[in-house]
Amino acid sequence: MMNRAGRLEDRRFVTGQGHYTADLFPRDGLIAVFVRSPVASGQLTGIDSLAAKAADGVHLVLTGADLAAAGLSEMVWTGEVVRQDGGPVSRSPRPILNHKELRHLGEPLVMIVADSQQQALDAAEMVQLDIEELPPVHAHDRGAPGRTVWPDLADNLASAHRLGDADKVQELLENSVVTASVDIDISRVLANTIEMRASSAHFDDTGRLVLSTATQSPFGLRNELAELLRLETDQLQVLTEDVGGSFGLKGGLFREDVLVCLAARQLGRPVSWTAGRTESFIADDQGRGVTGTARLGLDRAGRFTGLAVELSADIGAYLSRRTKGMLSNLGGIAGPYVFGGISAALDFVYSNSVPTSPYRGFGRPEATYIIEAVIDRLAAAAGVDPAELRRQNLVQPDQMPYQTQLTFLYDCGDFPTVMDKALQLADYAGFAARRATSEQAGKLRGIGISMPVENAGGPFKKVLKDVARLTLRPDGHLVVAPGAMSVGQGHETTFSRMAAERLGLKLDKIIYAQGDTDLLPSGRGNGGSASTVVAGSALALGLDQMLGEGRAIAAGILDCRTEDILFADGRFSAKGADRQLDWSDIAQHSNAGDGLSILSEFLPDQPTYPNGCHLCEIEIDPATGRVTVLDYAAIEDVGTVLNPQLVHGQMQGGIAQGIGQALGEVVIYDENGQMVNGSFMDYRMPLADDLPFFRLATHAVPTRINPLGAKGVGEAGTVGALAACLNAVNNALRSAGAAEVEMPASSEKVWQALQAAKK
């Protein structure tokens, strides 16, 4: 286990020394802005841009018609349409600049490039759009005649999937002594990263395209951009230094990235763009947006029988690989529990709204919420304690490896111990007394439990490898370049300390390098809680290889057998000899003479399964409906813990995002498809005052899937928090005889539920 010293990155960040994409904009570069669709649905019949083209400082006005004439009008298609319901299959190509059918508010229509941002904005005001506005299709308009996002489809189903034996599960439910069902409405939310999306393109002295952009997946973005522009990957370079948050949003190639590259090529000058906050509200991909039902049964022995789930995911106007995360993580609905059978129907539905894409957890918090909400409802229907009901149905350690009824295969875990530790940490036994105290003060108190199990280091259906390059310089400095990409998690600290401790180097001898596609042949980037699990394992293998190479070189210098070489505190020596060699000596005597370079890779056999138990305790003021989070306790099994400080930091941030969505965050569109809460004045972000002091701990059951024994932690907090917080609110409402609410549990919604109960 690494020491608890502070993060290496933090001094740079808190002193304003970070290098974000906008910091890298060339001073002599041009600035781009976009004219975007003011409607959610319509026909664009004309664009008058003559005045904009003649405006001061304007160098380029680009439209979709211009791109179509040049034979480059669509983004790379990455969707996979499946219609297991027997419906029609159709693609949904995404235009780089739309110039025909408008499919969502904020869709880019015109690009303007000028000497300054103000000049570009002024020119944008001069563009006249002729639009025939049409009624938008909402996610609930699944098959209404004449109301489809894509005219060639008879309905709005983008992809339909069926898992499990539905007939068997129906029979199990019919034979259950108690059943319960819940309606699921998991709200759409925004990532709201501190650093908004930004990109800057230019051509270097060799004529190679260089794109600096805020991304969490530089290599994936490079590959997709190269395919779109018909370039070899070595003809372009993607650079990303620091990223001010991503949460999944910045994991793919966006239309704006492509357009700054096209403009730079056409003008022969650097072109840069950064989104404004208002622009981000209407144009950024959104997360979540899942509705449906779940039904669960119980037999006479208190065991779960069948679980039937029917879900609909609102993916917006365009299908892509980034919209289908709910499918990859559907197995999380099984949680840590034993069932007689599970069936699931999952439909991806088009609507006239921005597409959805990964948001912290990407299907995992949704899956956990579905099972944990229906368990609480079943416990209430059966009149049993929700914790005991869960305990009675847990997969036991001696059942590992355990094949669930819904795709996932758990390699290891100790769910009962994790639960027991969490209940003790939260003082679950003392909750009744605390509830009584709240009632004496005229308040309602509730407690919520969730037991998340997530799939990490995957994806589940096709596990991906990662790489790391170690370069030992003649001066003894070691360059560590992982395929992972930090967007705030602290990889520089984790990987630098790992290298320093393994090779006996001081930290000031470690040079950390990330986000440059010239450094490595490939890289996973960030996502799926895979950085330590896969990239860290690749680095660990590389460090072992570096040490082996060092021993071999030292043996040659000291004229002895490799097995006679001793290594301690960063120095090599031979048995019975006085001479010692440090890493600079090794580098200078390597075959190349100018250092030693090692490229290592790691491909796990299967994903890992981090798991935990979260308990949230809340209090409701019936006079106002305000929900106050009083306490939050969680135990997580993330496998081997390399750095406790970073693990706790990831858990805290994830829990805050889960609570934020549970109590306030939601994107709201009106009937016309206009966003009605498109600023922080109206979009309810969590505040520090909304959060309690978190009591967090870990219980490690190391996995054998990777050499570190790590399972991943980046999404664990959010996966558990969404369900725990909502379950706590509804636990309090049930105690007052009020109906349960769906997220977000706003003060107004909670107050209305309590008022309805009085009547």
N, C-alpha and C positions, 0 to 999 in steps of 0.2 A: 504494500500500500504506500502511495506517495505521501509526502508530508503535506501539511495544511497551509503552507505559505500562500500568500495572496497571488492573485492572477497576474501574470506577466504583462498582459495587455492593458491593464487598467490605468497605469500611469499615463500611457499614451492617450487613452480615451478621455480621461478626466482633465487633462491639460490641453485639450484641443489639438493634439498632434496626430489624430487619426487621419488616414488617407481614404476618404470616401470618393465615389465616382465623380461627384461635382467638383471635388478638389483637384481632380486630374484634367478638367476641361482645359484645352489649349487656349492661351490668351488671345491668339490670333484667329480663333475659330468662330464659326457662325452658329447662330442659335435657332433651333427649330421650335415651332409651336404647332398645335393641331386644332383645326376646326372640327368639332364633333357633332354627332347627331343630337339635335335637341328633342327628338321624339323616340319612343320605344319601338314603334312600328310605322312603316310608311314606304312610299315610293319616292325616290329621289329623281325628279324629272329634269333638273337643270342646276348648273352651278355657274354663277357669274363671278369670275375672279379677275376681271380686267383691271379694276381699280386697285386690287391688292397687288397685282404684278407691277403696277406703276408706282407703288408707294415707296417712300424713302427707305433706303437700306435693304430692300427686298432683293434677294438673289434667285429665289426659286419658289414657285407655287406649283405643287404637285397634286394631281387628282387620281382617282381610281381609273378614269378613262385613259390617262397618260400611261399608267402602268399596264393596263390591258393592251394598249397599242404596242408597248414594248415587249409583250409576251410574258409578263411577270405580274400576275394579278392575285394569286392565292398563296396562303401559307401552306407549308407541308402538311398533308393530311396524316394525322396520327391516331385517328379514332378507329375503333373496332366495333362494328355493329353486330350484335347478336340478337336474334328474335326467337327465343325459345317458346314464345307464345304463338309462333306461326305467322306473325305479321310481316309486312314488307320491310326490306332492307334498303337504306338509302344513306349516302354520304351527306355531310353538311360542310362544304368547303368554306373556309374563312377568308374573305377578301383582305388583302393588305390595306387597301383603302377602299371603302365601300362606295359604289357609285350607282347602285340600282336599288335592291330591296333592303331597307333599313331594318335591322333586327334587334337592336337594343340601344337604349339611351347611352350616349357617350361613345358610340362607335366612331372611329376616326374616318373623316371624309376628305379632308384637305390638309396637306402639309405645307407650311410656310417657313422659309428659311431666310433670315435677315442678319444684319450686322449685330443687332442687339435684341434682347428679348422684348423690350418695349416696342421696338419697331415691328417685330413679328406679330405681337399682340395687336398693335394698331392696324396692321394689314388684315389680320384675321377678322376684325370688326367690319371690314369692307366687303367680305365675301358674302354673296347673296345666294341662298339656297332655295330652290323651288321643291317643296315637299308636299306630297299628297298623304296626309296623316291617316293612319288606319287604326282601328281598335286593337290594342295589344293582346297577345295570347298570354294568359297567366298559367302557372303550373297546374292549377286545378282544372284548366280547360283541356283535359286529356284527349278528348275525341269529339268535341263539339263540331258539327258540320260547318265547314267554311271557316274554321278558326284554327288554322295550322301555321306554325312558324315556317315550315317548308312546304310550298304548294304541291310538290309531287308526292307528298305523304297523305294518307287518309286519316292519320291521327298524329298525335304529338309524341309518340313513343320513339325515342332515339335508340334504345337497346333494352331488351327484356331478358331476364335471367331467372331460372328456377333451380333451386337446390333442395335436396332431401326428398323423402317419400311423403308427399302431402296426404295421401290416403291413409298411410299408417299413423301419421300424427293426428289426423282427424279422429281415427278410432281410439287412440290413446286419450284424447281430450274427452270424447264421449263417455269413456269408462272411468273418468276421474271423479273423485268424490267432491272436489272443489276446483273450480276454475276461476280465473280472473283475466280481464283484458284491459288494455290501455290504448288510448289514442296517442300517437306519437306526432309531435310537431317541433322539430329541431330547427330553430331559426337560422336564416341566412345571416352571416356576419362578415365584417371587413377585417383584413389583417391589420390595418392601421400601423404600419411600420414607421418608426421615427424617421428613417431615411426613406423618402419616397423613391419610386422607380426612376432610374436615370440611365442614360447611355451616351457615349461619345465615340465617333468613328473618324478615322483618318487613314491615309496610306503612308507607309514608312518609305525610307529612301530606296528600298528594294522593290517598291510597288506592291508590297503585301498589305492586305487589309488588317487594321488593328481596331478592335472594338473594346472599349473600356465600359463596363456596365455593372450595375448592382445586381448580381446574380448569386444564387447558391449552388449553381451547377454549371461552371464554366465549360467543361468538356462536352456535356450534353448540348448546351447552347451552341457551341462551336460546330458540332457535328450537324445539327439541324440547319444552322445558317449556311454551312458549306453546301449542304444538299439543295437548299433553296436557291442559292446564288450560282450553283453549278461550279463550285470550286473544290479543289483538293483541300483537305484539312490543313496541309502545311502552307497553304496560300493565305491563311488568316490566323490571327492570334487574338485570343480573348484574354483580357486582363481584368482582374478584380482584386482589389486590396482589402480594405475594410468594408463591411456591409452593416448598415444600421438596422438590423432586424430583417427577417424574411418570413418566417413561420410557414413556409411552403409557397407563398405568393410568388417569389422571385426564382422559381425553379425551372422555368421554361423560356422559350424564345417568344418575345412579344412583337407585335406589329411595329411598334415604335423603334425597336432595336434594328429591325430590317430597314426601316425607312431612313434612319440616320446613315446607315451604310450606303444605301442607294443614292442619297443626296451627296454624301462625301465623294462618291465615285463620279457623279455627274458634274459636280462643281470643282473638283480637284482641291478642295479645302476641308479642314476638319469641321464636322457638324455635331453639335451637342444638343441634348434635350434632357430636361428634368421635369417631372410632373409637379403641378401645384397641388396643394392639399384638397381643394375643391374638385380638381380634375381627378384625383385619386378616388374620391368618393364615388364618382359616377363611372369611372373607366377601369378601375382595378378589378381583377377577378375577385369573386367572393367565395366564402366557404360555407360548408354545411348545407342546409336547405333540404332536410329529409322529413317526410311525413309518412304516416301509415298506422298500422295496428299490430299489437302483439298479444297473443293469448297463451296462457300457461296453465297446466293442470297439476293436481296433487293427488296422490293415492292415499289409502288409509294409513299407511306407515309414515306419511309425511315426506314421501319422495316425489321429486318432479317426474311427471309423466311425459307429456308432449308439449312442445313449444312451436307455435305457428306464427310466423312473422310475414307481413305483407308491407312492402316499403315502396315509396316513390321518391326519387331524388330529382330535384329541380336543377338541371345542368345549364340552364340559360339557352342561348341561341345556337351554340356550337358544341358538338361532341368532339372530344379529343382524349388522348391517353391521360390527360390531367384532370378529367372530369369523372373518372370511374373509380376513385379510391374506395368508395363504399363497397364495391364488389371485392376488391383485394382484401379488405379487412372485415368482410361480413362474418368470418369465422369467430370474431371477437364476441359475437352475440352468445356463444356457448359459455363464455366466462370460465370460471374455475369449477363448474358444476357438472354433475352427472344427470343426463336426461334419458328418457326412454326413446326419444326421437325428436328431431328438429326438422322443420321445413321452412324454406324462405323463398319468397318471391320478391325480386327487386327490379323495378322499372326505372330507367333514366328518361326523364321527360323534358322536352323542349319548352322554353318560354321566351318571351321577348324581354330578356334581361341579360346582363353580362354573364359570361360563362362562370361556372364554379371551377375551382382548382384546389390543390392541397392547402389546408389550413391546419395548423398544429394538431396532429393526430390523424387527419385525413381518413375518416371513416371509423377510427378506433374509439373516440369519445362517443360517437353516435351509437356504435354497436354496444358499448358498455351501458350507455343510458337506457337503451331499449330493454335489455335483460334486467337491469337493476330496478327500473321503474315497475316492470310487471311483477317482479318478485315482491316488492313492497306492497303492491296492490293485492297480490295473492295472500301475503301474510295477514293483511287487514281482513280479507274475506274469510280466512280460516281462523282468525282470532289467535294467532301465534306471534311470538316475538320475531321480528324480521331478522335479527342476528342469528337466532337459533335455527330458523328455517334455512338460512344460508349454510350454517355449519353442518346441518344434517345432510346436505346435498353436495358437499365439497368432494372433489377428486382427492384421493389420499396419496401421500408420497409413495407408498408401496405399489401404486397403480402406474407409476411412471416407467417408461414413456406411455403417454395416454393419448389415444386417438379419439378426438371429440366427435360428436354427431354432426359437426358442421365444419369440415375441411381441416382444421388445425390439428397438428400432432405435437403435443407438449413433450419436450425431452426431459424436463426436470422441474421441480418446484415443490414447495411445502406450504400449500395454501392454508391448512389449519393453523400452523404456527404463525404465519403472517397475520392471520385474522386475530388470533389470541393476543398477539403483541399490540396490535392496533387498538383492540377493545380496551386493553389495559392502559395504553397511552392516553386514550380519550376518556378514561374513567366512565366507561359505558354503564357500569353497575350503579354509579351515582347519579345517572341522568334523571331518574324519577324524582329524586329530592330537588334537583335543580329546576325541573319543570314546575314543581309545586311552589318553589320560591318565586318563579316568574309569574305564576297565576295569582299569587298573593299581591303582586305589583300590577295586576291588570294586563299582563302580557301573555302571549302564547309562545311556547318554546317547542322546538322540534329538533330531532336528530336524524341524520341521513347516513346510510352506509352505501358504499359501492366497493366491489371487488373486481377491479379491471384486470384483464389479461390481454396483452397486445402482441402483435406480430412485429418484430423488429429485425433489422438487418436483412430484409428480403430483397425484392417483394416475394410474397408467398409462393406464387406460381413460377417464378423464375429468379432465383437468387443471383445477385450480381457480385462480381469481384471488385476489389479495389487494389490500388497500388501505392507504393511509397518509394521515393528515391532518397538515398543518403549519399552525400558527397563530402568526403573528407579532404580538406584543403591542406596544402603543405605547411601552412602556419598553425595547423592543429584545430582550426575551426571546422565545425560540422554543420552542413546545410541540411535541414530536415524539410523535405517537400512531400507532404501527403496528398493523396488524391481527394481527401475530404476537404470541405470548404467551411470555414468558420463564419457564421453570421451572428456571432455574439456569444457562442456557447463556451469559449475558453479553450479551443483546441491548441492554441499556441502554448498554453500552460501545460496541458495534458501531455502533448507529444514531445515538447522540449524537455520536460522533466523526465519523461520515460527514457529519452535518449541519453540525457546527462547521467542518470542513475545507472543505466545498463552499461555505459561505456566509461564511467568514472570521470566524466568531464564536468567542469564548472559550467553553470548556466550561461555565463557570458561568452562561452565558447560555442554556443548553439545559435545558429542563424535559422530562423523559421521563415519559410517561403510558401505562399499559397496563392491560388487564384491566377496562375499564369500557365496557359496551355502549352507554352514552349518547354516547361520543366518536365513534363511527363507525357507518355503516349496516350494516357487516358486517366479518368478519375471519376468516382461516383458523385463527387460534390457532397452536398448536405441533404439529408432527408431520410425518413424512416428509422430514426434513432440508430443509424448504421455507422456513424463516424468511428467510435471506439471499437465497436463490434467487428467491423470489417477493415477500415483503414488503419485502426490501431493495431489490429492483428497483423496486417501487412507490414507495418512499421516494426512490430516486435520481431517478426521473422527476419526482416532486414537487419535489425540490430544484432541478432544472433549470427547472421551471415557476416556482418562487418567484424564482429569479434573473432569469428573463425578465420577470416582473411588476415586480420591483424596478427593472430597467432602464427599463421603460416609465414607471413613476411618476417615477423620477429625471429622465427626459427632459422630463416635463411640468413638474417643478419648476424645472429649469435652462433650460427653453425651448430645447431643442435636439432633434435627431433621435435616435431610440433607438440607431441604429448609431454615434452619436458618443459614447455613454456608455462610460466606462471603469470597470472594477471590479477592485479589488485590496485585499486585507487587510480585507475587510468594508466597504469604502467605495466609493461611486459618485462619479464626477466627469465633467466634460465636457472634451473636448479644448480646450485653450487657456484654461480657466477655473480660478480658484483655489478656488472653493467645493467642499466635499466633503460628502456625505450619508452617514450611517450607517443601519443598519437601523431604528433608532427613528424617524428622520426619514421613512423609507419608510412605516412603519406608520401614522404620524400623518397622512400625506397620502394614504393609501389611500382608495378610494371610500367605505368604511364609516366611516372616521375613527377607528374604535376597533381597528384592526388589519387584518391580511390573513390570510385563511384559504384553504388550498388542499387539495382532496381529490384524490388521485391513485390510480390502480389499475394493476395489471399482470397480464396473463394470458399465460403462456408458450404457445408452440405445442405443446410436448411436454415430457416430463420430461427431466431431466438424468441423467447416468450417472457419478457418482463411482466411482473404481476405485483399486485399490492392490495391493500385494504385502506380505504379512506373513510373518515368520519367527520362530518360537518355538523356543527351545532349552531342553530340560529334562534333569534327571537323576533316576534312580530308585534308591532304596536297596532292593536285593532282599530284605534282611532284614525290612523293614517294609512295603514297597510304597509308601512315601512318595514323592510326586512333587514335585520342587523346580524352579521355573521359574528358570533361570539367566540367560537373556537374551531380549530381545524387540526386534526391529527391524522397522520398517514405513515404507514410502513410500506416500503417498496423493496421487492426483491429484484434488483437490477444486476444480479450476479456479482462478480468481483468488483469492488469499489476501488477505483484507482485514485480518486481525489474526492474526499468527502465534501469539501467546500463546493466544488463544481456540481456534484450530484445534488446537494441541497439547493444550490442556486437554480438548477434546472427544474427541480420539483416546485420551488416557490413560484417561479415565473409561470410555469404551466398551470398551477393551481389558480393563480390570479386570473389567467385567461379563462379558465373554466368557470370560475365564480362570476367573472364579468359577463359571460354569455348567459349563465343561469339567471342572473338578476337584472340585466339591463340591455345587453347588446342585441340589436336586431336591425336589419335593413328593412325599411318599409317603403313599398311602392304603392301609389294610389291606382285607381281604376284606369288611368291613362298611361300608366307605366312610368310616372315621374317619381323620383325619390323624394320623400317628404322629410327625411331627416339626414340631409346631406352635409352636415357640418357637426363639429363637436359641441355646438350649442344644443343640438337635438339628438345626436347619437350618443348613447349612454355608455361611455367608457368607464371602467372601474377606477376608483380613486384609492389612494393609500388609506384614506379614512374608512373605506369599505372593507378593509381586510384586517383580520386579527393577526396575532403572532402565531405563525405556523409551528406546530410541534411535529418534527419529522425525524424519521430514523430508517435504517435499512436492515434487512435480514437477507444475507447473501446465501443463495444456493447456486454456486458457480456452474455454468454450463460447460459441457465438453465439446461444444460445437466450434469453439475458437480457442486459440492458445492462451488468451487472457482470462477466459472464464466470464467475460462481460456479456450482459444481455441488452444494454442500451437504456438510456434514461431521458432522452430529449423530449419525449412526448408524454411520459408517464403521468406527470402532474395533471395535465388537461384531461387525459383519458379517464382518470378517476374523479376529478372535481366536478365535472358537469352533472354527473348522476348524484354524487353525494350531496351537493348543494340543493338541487331540485327535490331530492327525496326528503331532505330536512324541512324544506318549506311545506311540502305536502303532508309530512308527518305532523307538523304543527296545525295545519288547516283541518286535518282529519280529527284532531283532538277537540276542535270546536264544532265538529259536525258540518264543516264546509266542504264544498267540492274542490277537488284537486285542480291545479292550474298547470298550464304548459309554459315553457320558457318564452320570453323572459318573465320571471316572477316580479313584475314591476309593482310598485306601491299601489297603483290604480287597480291593477288586476287582482291583487291580493285583497284589497279593500272591498272590491265588488263581490268577490267570492264570500267574504265574511258577511256582507250585507244581505246577500241572497240567502245565506244560511239562517239569518235572523227571521226572514219571512217564511 
